[in-house]
Each structure stands twice: as structure tokens, then as C-alpha cells.
């Protein structure tokens, strides 16, 4: 591996003009294809295998033209204080507003609340009108949403309080934005401080942009063919930027180290790709494994996001191995600080101490105390995770400044908290002798379930073989009691099937959210087993050790659970919630644990591979175990620290977003990277290696014969590609 990559790096350096031209040509060609590609498909949040999804699919089949998957809005009207919405002037204002919306584009129906049972609150102060659209959520046209908002304003002008709920105002997902710009700016600052050179700082940013640009262009170009959309590319954008900067930093850092040892730029680039490049390849493979493993969860949109992001990571690896050394060929010694360039190639003593070496020696003096401190600290941070509750937050989690949140609150006040999360009960009476009697029996049974406060009369389709009814729970959509109601209705389904012959299915947004959370929980352990198992095998090949990969995986689990603890403390318990703009506490997004595992595992293994391969390199080259740890930290601790700060900056940029789920992802990922990089990799890992000594690199003989020797640390480079006599002359490129 190291020898092959050495030759690849040297070739890219020598043929720098050709390599650069090829990358630019590929980027331009794919960009043209992306510009001409058909529009990306709609995102479908399908949950195959769940009861809610089965009911939803049957609903679309049995109620053709009903637009069950179309967007909807709720116009909520509240009369002035002390007055009734049913008063003639207010009723006329409501009807004018609803009529105006009904005649706007993409609207398939707008129901007058005064002609619909249950659309006016019991105290007569609040009413709501349901507006249905032909387009899906996120695809409602700008003209349609403007017409909706304009009509609502006309209602306000008439003296009413009017707010808009539902998903019609949902914005179309976009991959990119101010978050990435903030992350790039902070990354640039960190790189300048780390390298002390604007040129060295700019190179990783430039190559990361090339890799991300190519990845996103490919996603756009193949969108209609593979079913990839803008939302699919969100994770690819985030991770492509993260690992693209990281991998280039690893190569450039090693190149600078080789230059300061007196090697020519060509030899330095070749050796940087042969050594640090090997770490990049295997670090990239761990990320790809973690992302591709998202396909085992069974949620199509997650699988697509994972595969798209994995493809972008592969591009980032290829860019680091070829384009980075090619650009180094143009820059030569300009990537060094001015003081180092003036040294004219004089080698820097290898024994020079720096902060990384001093930190390693501190740990070596008291490894057990450091290990216990790190583990106890992570345990304390992880404690809140014991109270983890999963769900999919809705409008109740939005800021109070949004009309959706205000509409949610008004409906809760006027009709009860459960009104915002009604359960849709589908009654399949196909083949039943008396469908109406069967549906009536189902409605009666559901109304008797504890916690159900209202059930609408069954509404049949044209064929008369399927009925829909809504059950309103007494509690809000994200409450545990609502989940119990769903399970109770489903538990009664078997008895209803026996008694009436009808099949009863519970669906709706609330039931779908419950099913999503359950499916995520069920998939968590299989996903962990697949990802961690494959990664341990891969790391065993890299480090030729049994204990080091196991230690790496265990440390990762510590950091992820600690990050989940931080998320629970902020978003469930409300700690520091005001500081980051969390206006409503509630359950943690059900996708959060698996999402964090997939993303953070790959990034954590980046730091593990890059740091520990340098430690192993020193050990293989004859250093004592303790001194090898110091050598690894002397060379790579600064770079790993910089890479971690860059990742934290990128993810923390999302904390400032208004969407609670994006805010949660930003905090969780930033916390996970911080805990993993600084507590696990920089503290616990060297402490464990110090305690194990030579045992850390133990590998049974039978396993040693089975595992291929990929020579990640480059120990064979000296024998197969001896350094030419001129390699230590100073060359200006």
C-alpha cells in the first residue's frame, strides 16, 4: 500500500499539470451534465414495513384523487378577546378568507369551518379551515404560499387573529447555505493558525471545495436516475467538506514535516502520500462503511443519504491522493512558514519538543489516573442519555416567532393538545358483508379506548370498501400517553378483525412518528454490529493488532453516548436552552442516535487512524512503546487538534439555524467530535497504549498469517524506494 501510494504521489507531483487539468476537466464535464439533468425527484419519507406506511399506501390506493400525500394547511382563526368567532362579522371575515384561498393555485379544496363538524371550538372563540394542495410538502409553489399568507393577512385586517399551520409552508430542502460559509471561514482561521502559512491553509480549503463540488454535481446529474434529491445531498455536503479538509490537512502536514527534514519537494510529496496517504485511505474506508451501513436501517431516504455521502467521501480520498500532491508540485516550499523557508532546507531536529510531545509525556507519567479521569468524565456527560426519549418533533418544537408554532398553540388552547396530532384509523372492509356496521363497531371500540376524547364518523370511499375516521387523543403528539393510545388501538385490531371481519390500521403523522422511532430503536443494535464489526476488522488490518481496534471502537461508543447525553440535557431537560435558542423542550429526534453513529464513527476513526498509525510507525521503526507515543503526538497531535476544531466549527454553525432538528444535529455532532477528539483520542487512547505497552501490538500468529500486510506505516519504503543522494538537497520549485 505505502509503496504504491508513494509512486502515485510522485507521479502526481511530476505530472502536476496533467493531473490538475484532468480534475478541472472532470469537474467541468460533470457540472455541465448537472446543469442539463432533469429536476430531482420529490423526497419520499417512506417507512416500509410499518403499519402507518401500510395504511398510508392503502389510503392512496383506495381514495384516488384524495391527495393523501399532498400538502395541507390549517388556517386558525381566533376572535378578539371576549367575542365569538361565530358572530356575523367575524364569520363573514372567515368565509371571505377561506374563499380567497380556495381560488389560489394548486389548491384542491378549502373547507369552510362553519359547514364542517368540530371545526369550531366548544367555547365559540376559535375555528380552523383545512386547505389541501395538489403538490407535496416542500413543492408548494411560491405563488401558492404567498396567496395563503396574503389571505391570512386579510383576515387579520378584519380584526381576527389568524395563524397558519400544516406543512404547506415547509421550505424546499437545500444542500448548502450560511452554515457551510461559517464553517469554511472558521476552518480557514484554524488552518492559518495551525500552519502559519496562508498558502498551506488555502490548499485544503481549495481541494475540499473541488471534491464537494464534484460530489454535489454528480448527485444532481444522477438525481433523476438514482432517485437522489437536494435533501439527499445535505449529508454529502456536510461530510464532504469535513473529510475533504481533514484528508488534505493530513497530506500537507506530512509533506511539511518531510520538507523540514531536508527532503526535496518531490520526495516529500511522494513520502507524504505513501505514509499519510495510507492513513487517509483506511480512514476513508471506515467512513464509507459507516455511511453505507445506513442502508441496513430500512429507511430509503437514509440509505440514499448514506450512499451519496459515501460517494463524496471516496472523491475526497482521491482528491487527497492525487490533486493535493499535484498542487504541492506548483507550490513547493511555499507551504512552509517564511522562517522555515529561509532555513533553505535545513533539517529540524526530530527531538524538538512541542505541545503534543509534552502532553504525551504527561500522560505517560500517570496513565492510570488519566484513563480513569477520562472515563469518569465521559460517564458523567453520558448520564442524561439514560433519560433519552425518541420522537419526531413537529410544529410544537418550532420557535414562537413562526406562524406554524403560533397556530399549534392556538389549536391546543381552543380544541385541546391532542387536536394537533389526530390518529387516522383506516378500516378495510373489503369482502365484509356489512361494511357500515363494521366501521361503526370500530368507531365505537376506538371511542372507548382510554385517552381518546373524540372520534369522527366513518367516511367511506366511492367503492364503499374502505372507511377513514379520526381519533383525537387527550394528550399532545409527542407525549408518551399518546403512544400508549396508538398501541391500545392496535392491540384491539385483532379482536375487531375476528368480530367484524374488517382490518384496522392506525396511521397519520403521529402514528408514523411513533413507528419511525420504534424502527430506529430496533435498527440501532444491528447497525452498530455491522458498522463496528466491519471497522474493527479493517482496523485490525491497518494496525496488525487485536486490542487497538477494540479500544478504538469502545472509545467511540463512549463519545457518542456522551454526546447524546449533552443533547438530552439541552433539548429534553432545557439546560442552556435559552443560550442556543431552544424554545420548546421535547423528545430527541428519533434519527439522532443512528445519524450520529454513522457520521461520528467515520470522523472518529479518521483521528484514530491518523494518530495511531504515526505511533505504530515509530514502534515499527524500533522505538520503545512509550517513545513511539511521544513521536506520534509530536508529529500529529497539532494536526488532529486542528482537524477536530475544523469539524466542530463546521457542525457548530448549524446550531444557529432556526429549525430545531438541524440545531439538534449541529449540537450533537459538534459535541461528539469534541468529546471523541480531545477526551478519547488525545487522552484515553495514549493512556491505554501506555498501560498496554508492547501488548498493544499483539496479534496471534495464526491471525497474522491470515491478515494481509498493507504496510500503512511505510516501513517498506526505505527498502523498495531508497532515497536518492540528491533527495536532501534544497530544491526551489
PyMOL commands that set and color helices and strands:
alter all, ss='L'
color gray80, all
select helices_A, chain A and resi 2-14+16-36+51-62+88-102+113-115+142-157+178-195+198-221+223-226+232-260+265-297+300-335+338-342+355-365+367-387+395-397+403-415+417-421+435-447+480-500+509-543+547-572+577-580+592-620+625-656+660-697+701-706+717-720+725-728
alter helices_A, ss='H'
color red, helices_A
select strands_A, chain A and resi 72-78+107-110+126-133+161-166+390-391+423-428+452-455+459-460+466-473+503-507+588-589
alter strands_A, ss='S'
color yellow, strands_A
deselect
rebuild
show_as cartoon
